[in-house]
Amino acid sequence: MTIERARQLLQAQAGFGGGYSANGARLVLAEVQHEHGREAVDALIAELDLERIFGFAPGQDFSLYSWKK
């Protein structure tokens, strides 16, 4: 997934807000982290204000394995 496509998907999820949208955003960020690294994730969190909207923090691990804990 490109960063631009991830940005589009995250903007849509942020527009909806709520718990289900947070899960969708988490999946997008997991894919971005896998393909582009945590720095790209942190940049998207800051750019789209996802910390305020969903409570996602820079440096947070979005890998799929981190959800199983």
All heavy atoms as TSV, in Angstrom:
chain	resi	resn	atom	element	x	y	z
A	1	MET	N	N	0.848	-1.166	0.000
A	1	MET	CA	C	0.000	0.000	0.000
A	1	MET	C	C	0.900	1.238	0.000
A	1	MET	O	O	1.860	1.294	0.756
A	1	MET	CB	C	-0.890	-0.016	1.251
A	1	MET	CG	C	-1.703	1.226	1.434
A	1	MET	SD	S	-2.714	1.277	2.926
A	1	MET	CE	C	-3.514	-0.285	2.942
A	2	THR	N	N	0.546	2.196	-0.828
A	2	THR	CA	C	1.322	3.426	-0.849
A	2	THR	C	C	0.936	4.304	0.336
A	2	THR	O	O	-0.155	4.157	0.910
A	2	THR	CB	C	1.079	4.213	-2.148
A	2	THR	OG1	O	-0.277	4.676	-2.163
A	2	THR	CG2	C	1.381	3.368	-3.379
A	3	ILE	N	N	1.817	5.231	0.666
A	3	ILE	CA	C	1.522	6.173	1.749
A	3	ILE	C	C	0.315	7.036	1.371
A	3	ILE	O	O	-0.531	7.321	2.218
A	3	ILE	CB	C	2.756	7.061	2.048
A	3	ILE	CG1	C	3.913	6.203	2.559
A	3	ILE	CG2	C	2.415	8.168	3.028
A	3	ILE	CD1	C	3.689	5.590	3.914
A	4	GLU	N	N	0.216	7.417	0.105
A	4	GLU	CA	C	-0.915	8.247	-0.335
A	4	GLU	C	C	-2.241	7.499	-0.170
A	4	GLU	O	O	-3.228	8.069	0.297
A	4	GLU	CB	C	-0.726	8.680	-1.795
A	4	GLU	CG	C	-1.829	9.591	-2.299
A	4	GLU	CD	C	-2.032	10.846	-1.461
A	4	GLU	OE1	O	-1.037	11.417	-0.965
A	4	GLU	OE2	O	-3.200	11.246	-1.265
A	5	ARG	N	N	-2.263	6.230	-0.524
A	5	ARG	CA	C	-3.502	5.428	-0.362
A	5	ARG	C	C	-3.830	5.268	1.111
A	5	ARG	O	O	-4.998	5.369	1.509
A	5	ARG	CB	C	-3.330	4.063	-1.034
A	5	ARG	CG	C	-4.552	3.189	-0.928
A	5	ARG	CD	C	-5.728	3.776	-1.685
A	5	ARG	NE	N	-6.867	2.873	-1.564
A	5	ARG	CZ	C	-8.116	3.277	-1.438
A	5	ARG	NH1	N	-8.416	4.552	-1.464
A	5	ARG	NH2	N	-9.087	2.404	-1.309
A	6	ALA	N	N	-2.827	5.027	1.925
A	6	ALA	CA	C	-3.050	4.917	3.372
A	6	ALA	C	C	-3.610	6.218	3.913
A	6	ALA	O	O	-4.537	6.212	4.738
A	6	ALA	CB	C	-1.739	4.567	4.077
A	7	ARG	N	N	-3.076	7.347	3.452
A	7	ARG	CA	C	-3.568	8.657	3.894
A	7	ARG	C	C	-5.052	8.817	3.550
A	7	ARG	O	O	-5.848	9.269	4.378
A	7	ARG	CB	C	-2.737	9.758	3.237
A	7	ARG	CG	C	-3.089	11.146	3.678
A	7	ARG	CD	C	-2.215	12.210	3.018
A	7	ARG	NE	N	-0.848	12.118	3.525
A	7	ARG	CZ	C	0.208	11.749	2.808
A	7	ARG	NH1	N	0.082	11.437	1.529
A	7	ARG	NH2	N	1.409	11.698	3.349
A	8	GLN	N	N	-5.437	8.414	2.348
A	8	GLN	CA	C	-6.835	8.516	1.927
A	8	GLN	C	C	-7.738	7.659	2.820
A	8	GLN	O	O	-8.802	8.109	3.258
A	8	GLN	CB	C	-6.985	8.087	0.474
A	8	GLN	CG	C	-6.354	9.023	-0.511
A	8	GLN	CD	C	-6.329	8.425	-1.922
A	8	GLN	OE1	O	-6.652	7.251	-2.132
A	8	GLN	NE2	N	-5.942	9.241	-2.881
A	9	LEU	N	N	-7.323	6.424	3.059
A	9	LEU	CA	C	-8.122	5.521	3.888
A	9	LEU	C	C	-8.226	6.044	5.320
A	9	LEU	O	O	-9.304	5.992	5.934
A	9	LEU	CB	C	-7.520	4.124	3.873
A	9	LEU	CG	C	-7.584	3.384	2.540
A	9	LEU	CD1	C	-6.753	2.116	2.596
A	9	LEU	CD2	C	-9.028	3.071	2.176
A	10	LEU	N	N	-7.124	6.549	5.857
A	10	LEU	CA	C	-7.129	7.054	7.226
A	10	LEU	C	C	-7.974	8.319	7.354
A	10	LEU	O	O	-8.645	8.513	8.373
A	10	LEU	CB	C	-5.700	7.310	7.707
A	10	LEU	CG	C	-4.881	6.042	7.949
A	10	LEU	CD1	C	-3.405	6.385	8.112
A	10	LEU	CD2	C	-5.402	5.284	9.153
A	11	GLN	N	N	-7.965	9.163	6.343
A	11	GLN	CA	C	-8.808	10.352	6.377
A	11	GLN	C	C	-10.282	9.962	6.432
A	11	GLN	O	O	-11.073	10.572	7.161
A	11	GLN	CB	C	-8.530	11.243	5.165
A	11	GLN	CG	C	-7.229	11.990	5.262
A	11	GLN	CD	C	-6.868	12.710	3.980
A	11	GLN	OE1	O	-7.269	12.317	2.877
A	11	GLN	NE2	N	-6.082	13.766	4.110
A	12	ALA	N	N	-10.649	8.935	5.684
A	12	ALA	CA	C	-12.035	8.458	5.713
A	12	ALA	C	C	-12.385	7.903	7.088
A	12	ALA	O	O	-13.443	8.225	7.644
A	12	ALA	CB	C	-12.248	7.393	4.640
A	13	GLN	N	N	-11.508	7.083	7.668
A	13	GLN	CA	C	-11.766	6.513	8.992
A	13	GLN	C	C	-11.853	7.603	10.045
A	13	GLN	O	O	-12.711	7.560	10.927
A	13	GLN	CB	C	-10.660	5.515	9.360
A	13	GLN	CG	C	-10.597	4.289	8.494
A	13	GLN	CD	C	-11.850	3.441	8.561
A	13	GLN	OE1	O	-12.492	3.332	9.590
A	13	GLN	NE2	N	-12.221	2.851	7.445
A	14	ALA	N	N	-10.968	8.591	9.961
A	14	ALA	CA	C	-10.976	9.689	10.933
A	14	ALA	C	C	-12.261	10.501	10.820
A	14	ALA	O	O	-12.784	10.985	11.831
A	14	ALA	CB	C	-9.760	10.584	10.718
A	15	GLY	N	N	-12.794	10.618	9.619
A	15	GLY	CA	C	-14.040	11.344	9.417
A	15	GLY	C	C	-15.216	10.670	10.106
A	15	GLY	O	O	-16.128	11.347	10.591
A	16	PHE	N	N	-15.197	9.359	10.183
A	16	PHE	CA	C	-16.265	8.624	10.850
A	16	PHE	C	C	-16.096	8.649	12.360
A	16	PHE	O	O	-17.070	8.724	13.094
A	16	PHE	CB	C	-16.317	7.173	10.385
A	16	PHE	CG	C	-16.683	6.996	8.946
A	16	PHE	CD1	C	-15.867	6.263	8.107
A	16	PHE	CD2	C	-17.831	7.556	8.424
A	16	PHE	CE1	C	-16.198	6.087	6.777
A	16	PHE	CE2	C	-18.171	7.394	7.098
A	16	PHE	CZ	C	-17.349	6.651	6.265
A	17	GLY	N	N	-14.844	8.545	12.846
A	17	GLY	CA	C	-14.591	8.480	14.288
A	17	GLY	C	C	-15.153	7.178	14.856
A	17	GLY	O	O	-15.665	6.330	14.143
A	18	GLY	N	N	-15.068	7.006	16.150
A	18	GLY	CA	C	-15.650	5.854	16.822
A	18	GLY	C	C	-14.758	4.626	16.831
A	18	GLY	O	O	-13.714	4.573	16.195
A	19	GLY	N	N	-15.208	3.616	17.574
A	19	GLY	CA	C	-14.428	2.410	17.812
A	19	GLY	C	C	-14.200	1.548	16.587
A	19	GLY	O	O	-13.102	1.042	16.376
A	20	TYR	N	N	-15.238	1.358	15.763
A	20	TYR	CA	C	-15.070	0.533	14.575
A	20	TYR	C	C	-14.098	1.187	13.603
A	20	TYR	O	O	-13.286	0.513	12.974
A	20	TYR	CB	C	-16.411	0.280	13.875
A	20	TYR	CG	C	-17.329	-0.608	14.664
A	20	TYR	CD1	C	-18.537	-0.135	15.151
A	20	TYR	CD2	C	-16.986	-1.929	14.920
A	20	TYR	CE1	C	-19.380	-0.956	15.884
A	20	TYR	CE2	C	-17.814	-2.763	15.651
A	20	TYR	CZ	C	-19.017	-2.264	16.125
A	20	TYR	OH	O	-19.844	-3.073	16.845
A	21	SER	N	N	-14.171	2.499	13.482
A	21	SER	CA	C	-13.248	3.211	12.603
A	21	SER	C	C	-11.827	3.149	13.134
A	21	SER	O	O	-10.875	3.092	12.355
A	21	SER	CB	C	-13.686	4.668	12.448
A	21	SER	OG	O	-14.925	4.725	11.783
A	22	ALA	N	N	-11.680	3.145	14.446
A	22	ALA	CA	C	-10.340	3.016	15.040
A	22	ALA	C	C	-9.733	1.671	14.674
A	22	ALA	O	O	-8.536	1.584	14.371
A	22	ALA	CB	C	-10.406	3.179	16.563
A	23	ASN	N	N	-10.537	0.618	14.666
A	23	ASN	CA	C	-10.025	-0.704	14.278
A	23	ASN	C	C	-9.601	-0.717	12.816
A	23	ASN	O	O	-8.580	-1.302	12.471
A	23	ASN	CB	C	-11.074	-1.783	14.540
A	23	ASN	CG	C	-11.223	-2.084	16.004
A	23	ASN	OD1	O	-10.310	-1.880	16.787
A	23	ASN	ND2	N	-12.393	-2.569	16.386
A	24	GLY	N	N	-10.380	-0.085	11.960
A	24	GLY	CA	C	-10.005	0.003	10.550
A	24	GLY	C	C	-8.723	0.790	10.363
A	24	GLY	O	O	-7.847	0.401	9.590
A	25	ALA	N	N	-8.603	1.889	11.090
A	25	ALA	CA	C	-7.392	2.712	11.019
A	25	ALA	C	C	-6.189	1.925	11.523
A	25	ALA	O	O	-5.089	2.017	10.961
A	25	ALA	CB	C	-7.582	3.993	11.829
A	26	ARG	N	N	-6.392	1.129	12.559
A	26	ARG	CA	C	-5.314	0.308	13.108
A	26	ARG	C	C	-4.797	-0.679	12.058
A	26	ARG	O	O	-3.595	-0.904	11.940
A	26	ARG	CB	C	-5.841	-0.443	14.336
A	26	ARG	CG	C	-4.842	-0.645	15.409
A	26	ARG	CD	C	-5.455	-1.298	16.642
A	26	ARG	NE	N	-5.757	-0.306	17.652
A	26	ARG	CZ	C	-6.957	0.033	18.090
A	26	ARG	NH1	N	-8.022	-0.555	17.615
A	26	ARG	NH2	N	-7.118	0.943	19.013
A	27	LEU	N	N	-5.705	-1.265	11.295
A	27	LEU	CA	C	-5.302	-2.197	10.241
A	27	LEU	C	C	-4.493	-1.497	9.155
A	27	LEU	O	O	-3.501	-2.039	8.665
A	27	LEU	CB	C	-6.527	-2.864	9.616
A	27	LEU	CG	C	-7.237	-3.899	10.488
A	27	LEU	CD1	C	-8.551	-4.312	9.844
A	27	LEU	CD2	C	-6.345	-5.105	10.695
A	28	VAL	N	N	-4.917	-0.305	8.780
A	28	VAL	CA	C	-4.182	0.468	7.774
A	28	VAL	C	C	-2.789	0.792	8.299
A	28	VAL	O	O	-1.786	0.620	7.601
A	28	VAL	CB	C	-4.937	1.752	7.392
A	28	VAL	CG1	C	-4.087	2.644	6.509
A	28	VAL	CG2	C	-6.256	1.417	6.710
A	29	LEU	N	N	-2.702	1.237	9.545
A	29	LEU	CA	C	-1.409	1.578	10.129
A	29	LEU	C	C	-0.511	0.348	10.274
A	29	LEU	O	O	0.709	0.447	10.133
A	29	LEU	CB	C	-1.591	2.287	11.463
A	29	LEU	CG	C	-2.203	3.686	11.368
A	29	LEU	CD1	C	-2.499	4.232	12.751
A	29	LEU	CD2	C	-1.306	4.632	10.584
A	30	ALA	N	N	-1.105	-0.807	10.531
A	30	ALA	CA	C	-0.319	-2.045	10.609
A	30	ALA	C	C	0.314	-2.346	9.253
A	30	ALA	O	O	1.483	-2.736	9.177
A	30	ALA	CB	C	-1.196	-3.212	11.060
A	31	GLU	N	N	-0.438	-2.145	8.198
A	31	GLU	CA	C	0.090	-2.376	6.848
A	31	GLU	C	C	1.196	-1.373	6.520
A	31	GLU	O	O	2.229	-1.736	5.953
A	31	GLU	CB	C	-1.047	-2.285	5.824
A	31	GLU	CG	C	-0.636	-2.601	4.428
A	31	GLU	CD	C	-0.282	-4.065	4.202
A	31	GLU	OE1	O	-0.698	-4.917	4.997
A	31	GLU	OE2	O	0.430	-4.342	3.229
A	32	VAL	N	N	0.971	-0.112	6.873
A	32	VAL	CA	C	1.991	0.917	6.637
A	32	VAL	C	C	3.255	0.583	7.419
A	32	VAL	O	O	4.370	0.685	6.893
A	32	VAL	CB	C	1.457	2.318	7.017
A	32	VAL	CG1	C	2.583	3.347	7.023
A	32	VAL	CG2	C	0.350	2.742	6.072
A	33	GLN	N	N	3.101	0.177	8.671
A	33	GLN	CA	C	4.274	-0.170	9.481
A	33	GLN	C	C	5.032	-1.327	8.860
A	33	GLN	O	O	6.263	-1.325	8.807
A	33	GLN	CB	C	3.855	-0.503	10.909
A	33	GLN	CG	C	5.032	-0.851	11.811
A	33	GLN	CD	C	4.617	-1.058	13.247
A	33	GLN	OE1	O	3.843	-0.283	13.793
A	33	GLN	NE2	N	5.112	-2.113	13.866
A	34	HIS	N	N	4.304	-2.313	8.381
A	34	HIS	CA	C	4.946	-3.483	7.767
A	34	HIS	C	C	5.728	-3.097	6.513
A	34	HIS	O	O	6.834	-3.574	6.291
A	34	HIS	CB	C	3.886	-4.531	7.439
A	34	HIS	CG	C	4.422	-5.727	6.737
A	34	HIS	ND1	N	5.174	-6.692	7.370
A	34	HIS	CD2	C	4.321	-6.121	5.442
A	34	HIS	CE1	C	5.511	-7.620	6.500
A	34	HIS	NE2	N	5.001	-7.294	5.322
A	35	GLU	N	N	5.146	-2.238	5.676
A	35	GLU	CA	C	5.751	-1.914	4.387
A	35	GLU	C	C	6.726	-0.739	4.434
A	35	GLU	O	O	7.683	-0.709	3.665
A	35	GLU	CB	C	4.664	-1.615	3.360
A	35	GLU	CG	C	3.860	-2.833	2.988
A	35	GLU	CD	C	2.871	-2.569	1.870
A	35	GLU	OE1	O	3.060	-1.609	1.097
A	35	GLU	OE2	O	1.899	-3.334	1.773
A	36	HIS	N	N	6.472	0.234	5.329
A	36	HIS	CA	C	7.241	1.478	5.291
A	36	HIS	C	C	7.930	1.817	6.604
A	36	HIS	O	O	8.722	2.750	6.650
A	36	HIS	CB	C	6.341	2.651	4.885
A	36	HIS	CG	C	5.670	2.456	3.565
A	36	HIS	ND1	N	6.326	2.608	2.361
A	36	HIS	CD2	C	4.396	2.089	3.257
A	36	HIS	CE1	C	5.486	2.368	1.373
A	36	HIS	NE2	N	4.313	2.034	1.882
A	37	GLY	N	N	7.609	1.106	7.676
A	37	GLY	CA	C	8.268	1.346	8.957
A	37	GLY	C	C	7.479	2.255	9.893
A	37	GLY	O	O	6.515	2.902	9.501
A	38	ARG	N	N	7.926	2.251	11.120
A	38	ARG	CA	C	7.230	2.985	12.171
A	38	ARG	C	C	7.317	4.499	11.972
A	38	ARG	O	O	6.424	5.231	12.388
A	38	ARG	CB	C	7.779	2.598	13.537
A	38	ARG	CG	C	6.853	3.026	14.654
A	38	ARG	CD	C	7.231	2.479	15.986
A	38	ARG	NE	N	7.002	1.048	16.011
A	38	ARG	CZ	C	7.327	0.269	17.014
A	38	ARG	NH1	N	7.906	0.773	18.079
A	38	ARG	NH2	N	7.103	-1.012	16.978
A	39	GLU	N	N	8.382	4.978	11.338
A	39	GLU	CA	C	8.517	6.418	11.095
A	39	GLU	C	C	7.382	6.924	10.203
A	39	GLU	O	O	6.844	8.011	10.420
A	39	GLU	CB	C	9.867	6.747	10.461
A	39	GLU	CG	C	11.057	6.444	11.345
A	39	GLU	CD	C	11.438	4.955	11.334
A	39	GLU	OE1	O	11.040	4.220	10.397
A	39	GLU	OE2	O	12.116	4.527	12.276
A	40	ALA	N	N	7.000	6.132	9.200
A	40	ALA	CA	C	5.893	6.508	8.320
A	40	ALA	C	C	4.585	6.533	9.093
A	40	ALA	O	O	3.745	7.417	8.879
A	40	ALA	CB	C	5.798	5.536	7.141
A	41	VAL	N	N	4.413	5.586	9.995
A	41	VAL	CA	C	3.213	5.546	10.832
A	41	VAL	C	C	3.153	6.793	11.714
A	41	VAL	O	O	2.117	7.461	11.804
A	41	VAL	CB	C	3.182	4.270	11.702
A	41	VAL	CG1	C	2.074	4.335	12.733
A	41	VAL	CG2	C	3.020	3.042	10.827
A	42	ASP	N	N	4.271	7.116	12.359
A	42	ASP	CA	C	4.313	8.296	13.226
A	42	ASP	C	C	3.995	9.572	12.452
A	42	ASP	O	O	3.291	10.450	12.955
A	42	ASP	CB	C	5.673	8.417	13.898
A	42	ASP	CG	C	5.924	7.326	14.923
A	42	ASP	OD1	O	4.973	6.616	15.292
A	42	ASP	OD2	O	7.085	7.191	15.349
A	43	ALA	N	N	4.486	9.659	11.219
A	43	ALA	CA	C	4.213	10.836	10.393
A	43	ALA	C	C	2.721	10.946	10.071
A	43	ALA	O	O	2.144	12.044	10.133
A	43	ALA	CB	C	5.038	10.778	9.111
A	44	LEU	N	N	2.084	9.828	9.772
A	44	LEU	CA	C	0.642	9.848	9.480
A	44	LEU	C	C	-0.172	10.186	10.729
A	44	LEU	O	O	-1.165	10.916	10.645
A	44	LEU	CB	C	0.203	8.503	8.899
A	44	LEU	CG	C	0.645	8.231	7.467
A	44	LEU	CD1	C	0.399	6.775	7.097
A	44	LEU	CD2	C	-0.081	9.161	6.503
A	45	ILE	N	N	0.244	9.668	11.867
A	45	ILE	CA	C	-0.462	9.979	13.113
A	45	ILE	C	C	-0.421	11.482	13.378
A	45	ILE	O	O	-1.445	12.096	13.703
A	45	ILE	CB	C	0.147	9.198	14.302
A	45	ILE	CG1	C	-0.201	7.717	14.188
A	45	ILE	CG2	C	-0.349	9.756	15.637
A	45	ILE	CD1	C	0.518	6.831	15.182
A	46	ALA	N	N	0.750	12.073	13.198
A	46	ALA	CA	C	0.884	13.516	13.425
A	46	ALA	C	C	0.122	14.323	12.376
A	46	ALA	O	O	-0.621	15.250	12.715
A	46	ALA	CB	C	2.359	13.899	13.427
A	47	GLU	N	N	0.289	13.946	11.116
A	47	GLU	CA	C	-0.329	14.690	10.019
A	47	GLU	C	C	-1.854	14.700	10.102
A	47	GLU	O	O	-2.496	15.724	9.860
A	47	GLU	CB	C	0.109	14.083	8.692
A	47	GLU	CG	C	-0.529	14.702	7.471
A	47	GLU	CD	C	-0.167	13.970	6.193
A	47	GLU	OE1	O	0.871	13.283	6.157
A	47	GLU	OE2	O	-0.938	14.096	5.229
A	48	LEU	N	N	-2.431	13.561	10.449
A	48	LEU	CA	C	-3.890	13.424	10.448
A	48	LEU	C	C	-4.515	13.586	11.831
A	48	LEU	O	O	-5.715	13.364	11.989
A	48	LEU	CB	C	-4.273	12.067	9.843
A	48	LEU	CG	C	-3.796	11.858	8.402
A	48	LEU	CD1	C	-4.086	10.442	7.947
A	48	LEU	CD2	C	-4.435	12.871	7.463
A	49	ASP	N	N	-3.715	13.949	12.824
A	49	ASP	CA	C	-4.170	14.184	14.198
A	49	ASP	C	C	-4.865	12.947	14.784
A	49	ASP	O	O	-5.870	13.039	15.482
A	49	ASP	CB	C	-5.095	15.400	14.242
A	49	ASP	CG	C	-5.204	16.006	15.629
A	49	ASP	OD1	O	-4.330	15.720	16.477
A	49	ASP	OD2	O	-6.162	16.768	15.870
A	50	LEU	N	N	-4.313	11.771	14.486
A	50	LEU	CA	C	-4.927	10.531	14.936
A	50	LEU	C	C	-4.766	10.307	16.435
A	50	LEU	O	O	-5.507	9.516	17.017
A	50	LEU	CB	C	-4.345	9.347	14.152
A	50	LEU	CG	C	-4.570	9.395	12.639
A	50	LEU	CD1	C	-3.947	8.170	11.973
A	50	LEU	CD2	C	-6.038	9.504	12.299
A	51	GLU	N	N	-3.850	11.025	17.055
A	51	GLU	CA	C	-3.717	10.923	18.509
A	51	GLU	C	C	-4.964	11.502	19.173
A	51	GLU	O	O	-5.518	10.920	20.094
A	51	GLU	CB	C	-2.459	11.643	18.989
A	51	GLU	CG	C	-2.175	11.404	20.457
A	51	GLU	CD	C	-0.775	11.828	20.859
A	51	GLU	OE1	O	-0.059	12.463	20.066
A	51	GLU	OE2	O	-0.402	11.497	21.999
A	52	ARG	N	N	-5.431	12.626	18.673
A	52	ARG	CA	C	-6.643	13.251	19.236
A	52	ARG	C	C	-7.893	12.441	18.882
A	52	ARG	O	O	-8.759	12.214	19.727
A	52	ARG	CB	C	-6.791	14.680	18.722
A	52	ARG	CG	C	-8.032	15.398	19.254
A	52	ARG	CD	C	-8.223	16.761	18.618
A	52	ARG	NE	N	-8.398	16.709	17.172
A	52	ARG	CZ	C	-9.541	16.403	16.555
A	52	ARG	NH1	N	-10.608	16.093	17.254
A	52	ARG	NH2	N	-9.609	16.389	15.239
A	53	ILE	N	N	-7.965	11.969	17.646
A	53	ILE	CA	C	-9.186	11.308	17.170
A	53	ILE	C	C	-9.339	9.905	17.745
A	53	ILE	O	O	-10.418	9.536	18.211
A	53	ILE	CB	C	-9.186	11.268	15.625
A	53	ILE	CG1	C	-9.233	12.696	15.075
A	53	ILE	CG2	C	-10.365	10.449	15.105
A	53	ILE	CD1	C	-8.955	12.801	13.590
A	54	PHE	N	N	-8.261	9.110	17.696
A	54	PHE	CA	C	-8.342	7.707	18.111
A	54	PHE	C	C	-7.489	7.366	19.323
A	54	PHE	O	O	-7.558	6.246	19.823
A	54	PHE	CB	C	-7.926	6.782	16.966
A	54	PHE	CG	C	-8.823	6.834	15.761
A	54	PHE	CD1	C	-8.306	7.094	14.502
A	54	PHE	CD2	C	-10.184	6.606	15.870
A	54	PHE	CE1	C	-9.107	7.128	13.387
A	54	PHE	CE2	C	-11.012	6.637	14.762
A	54	PHE	CZ	C	-10.476	6.909	13.514
A	55	GLY	N	N	-6.635	8.293	19.769
A	55	GLY	CA	C	-5.755	8.003	20.893
A	55	GLY	C	C	-4.502	7.236	20.505
A	55	GLY	O	O	-3.821	6.687	21.363
A	56	PHE	N	N	-4.183	7.198	19.202
A	56	PHE	CA	C	-2.958	6.543	18.747
A	56	PHE	C	C	-1.774	7.439	19.073
A	56	PHE	O	O	-1.812	8.635	18.816
A	56	PHE	CB	C	-2.980	6.294	17.239
A	56	PHE	CG	C	-4.084	5.388	16.767
A	56	PHE	CD1	C	-4.496	5.419	15.462
A	56	PHE	CD2	C	-4.706	4.494	17.624
A	56	PHE	CE1	C	-5.497	4.583	14.995
A	56	PHE	CE2	C	-5.710	3.650	17.173
A	56	PHE	CZ	C	-6.109	3.696	15.855
A	57	ALA	N	N	-0.718	6.869	19.604
A	57	ALA	CA	C	0.451	7.650	20.004
A	57	ALA	C	C	1.631	7.368	19.078
A	57	ALA	O	O	1.811	6.228	18.635
A	57	ALA	CB	C	0.842	7.315	21.435
A	58	PRO	N	N	2.432	8.382	18.800
A	58	PRO	CA	C	3.663	8.130	18.042
A	58	PRO	C	C	4.517	7.099	18.778
A	58	PRO	O	O	4.579	7.091	20.003
A	58	PRO	CB	C	4.352	9.494	18.017
A	58	PRO	CG	C	3.239	10.475	18.206
A	58	PRO	CD	C	2.251	9.793	19.109
A	59	GLY	N	N	5.113	6.193	18.029
A	59	GLY	CA	C	5.919	5.136	18.625
A	59	GLY	C	C	5.130	3.893	18.987
A	59	GLY	O	O	5.703	2.869	19.347
A	60	GLN	N	N	3.819	3.959	18.887
A	60	GLN	CA	C	2.965	2.816	19.205
A	60	GLN	C	C	3.194	1.714	18.174
A	60	GLN	O	O	3.368	1.981	16.989
A	60	GLN	CB	C	1.504	3.266	19.191
A	60	GLN	CG	C	0.519	2.205	19.598
A	60	GLN	CD	C	-0.900	2.765	19.711
A	60	GLN	OE1	O	-1.100	3.969	19.821
A	60	GLN	NE2	N	-1.876	1.891	19.661
A	61	ASP	N	N	3.197	0.473	18.625
A	61	ASP	CA	C	3.395	-0.674	17.748
A	61	ASP	C	C	2.056	-1.087	17.140
A	61	ASP	O	O	1.125	-1.424	17.868
A	61	ASP	CB	C	4.001	-1.834	18.539
A	61	ASP	CG	C	4.327	-3.037	17.684
A	61	ASP	OD1	O	4.283	-2.925	16.433
A	61	ASP	OD2	O	4.639	-4.085	18.246
A	62	PHE	N	N	1.965	-1.042	15.833
A	62	PHE	CA	C	0.735	-1.429	15.144
A	62	PHE	C	C	0.867	-2.767	14.432
A	62	PHE	O	O	-0.004	-3.132	13.657
A	62	PHE	CB	C	0.322	-0.346	14.141
A	62	PHE	CG	C	-0.225	0.870	14.809
A	62	PHE	CD1	C	0.599	1.947	15.077
A	62	PHE	CD2	C	-1.541	0.933	15.208
A	62	PHE	CE1	C	0.116	3.068	15.703
A	62	PHE	CE2	C	-2.043	2.053	15.844
A	62	PHE	CZ	C	-1.208	3.128	16.091
A	63	SER	N	N	1.953	-3.494	14.697
A	63	SER	CA	C	2.082	-4.796	14.056
A	63	SER	C	C	0.941	-5.693	14.524
A	63	SER	O	O	0.430	-5.551	15.638
A	63	SER	CB	C	3.432	-5.437	14.391
A	63	SER	OG	O	3.512	-5.741	15.761
A	64	LEU	N	N	0.527	-6.593	13.668
A	64	LEU	CA	C	-0.604	-7.458	13.997
A	64	LEU	C	C	-0.325	-8.308	15.227
A	64	LEU	O	O	-1.221	-8.653	15.966
A	64	LEU	CB	C	-0.974	-8.321	12.807
A	64	LEU	CG	C	-1.490	-7.545	11.593
A	64	LEU	CD1	C	-1.775	-8.501	10.445
A	64	LEU	CD2	C	-2.711	-6.733	11.942
A	65	TYR	N	N	0.945	-8.637	15.455
A	65	TYR	CA	C	1.283	-9.467	16.628
A	65	TYR	C	C	1.078	-8.713	17.929
A	65	TYR	O	O	0.808	-9.307	18.954
A	65	TYR	CB	C	2.725	-9.953	16.520
A	65	TYR	CG	C	2.945	-10.857	15.345
A	65	TYR	CD1	C	3.695	-10.446	14.255
A	65	TYR	CD2	C	2.368	-12.122	15.304
A	65	TYR	CE1	C	3.873	-11.268	13.162
A	65	TYR	CE2	C	2.542	-12.959	14.206
A	65	TYR	CZ	C	3.302	-12.512	13.141
A	65	TYR	OH	O	3.469	-13.334	12.065
A	66	SER	N	N	1.188	-7.400	17.909
A	66	SER	CA	C	1.027	-6.629	19.148
A	66	SER	C	C	-0.418	-6.656	19.632
A	66	SER	O	O	-0.681	-6.400	20.788
A	66	SER	CB	C	1.484	-5.181	18.935
A	66	SER	OG	O	0.574	-4.484	18.095
A	67	TRP	N	N	-1.390	-6.966	18.771
A	67	TRP	CA	C	-2.791	-6.987	19.164
A	67	TRP	C	C	-3.145	-8.255	19.931
A	67	TRP	O	O	-4.155	-8.323	20.605
A	67	TRP	CB	C	-3.691	-6.918	17.957
A	67	TRP	CG	C	-3.543	-5.661	17.173
A	67	TRP	CD1	C	-2.743	-4.592	17.451
A	67	TRP	CD2	C	-4.207	-5.336	15.972
A	67	TRP	NE1	N	-2.870	-3.627	16.499
A	67	TRP	CE2	C	-3.760	-4.055	15.586
A	67	TRP	CE3	C	-5.128	-5.991	15.189
A	67	TRP	CZ2	C	-4.225	-3.428	14.426
A	67	TRP	CZ3	C	-5.587	-5.362	14.054
A	67	TRP	CH2	C	-5.148	-4.094	13.679
A	68	LYS	N	N	-2.332	-9.286	19.814
A	68	LYS	CA	C	-2.650	-10.566	20.426
A	68	LYS	C	C	-2.250	-10.630	21.904
A	68	LYS	O	O	-2.499	-11.619	22.565
A	68	LYS	CB	C	-1.979	-11.695	19.653
A	68	LYS	CG	C	-2.512	-11.827	18.241
A	68	LYS	CD	C	-1.852	-12.953	17.519
A	68	LYS	CE	C	-2.392	-13.055	16.096
A	68	LYS	NZ	N	-1.789	-14.157	15.377
A	69	LYS	N	N	-1.623	-9.582	22.393
A	69	LYS	CA	C	-1.169	-9.591	23.793
A	69	LYS	C	C	-2.312	-9.414	24.749
A	69	LYS	O	O	-3.313	-8.866	24.496
A	69	LYS	CB	C	-0.153	-8.475	24.005
A	69	LYS	CG	C	1.125	-8.704	23.243
A	69	LYS	CD	C	2.094	-7.591	23.489
A	69	LYS	CE	C	3.353	-7.809	22.685
A	69	LYS	NZ	N	4.308	-6.754	22.828
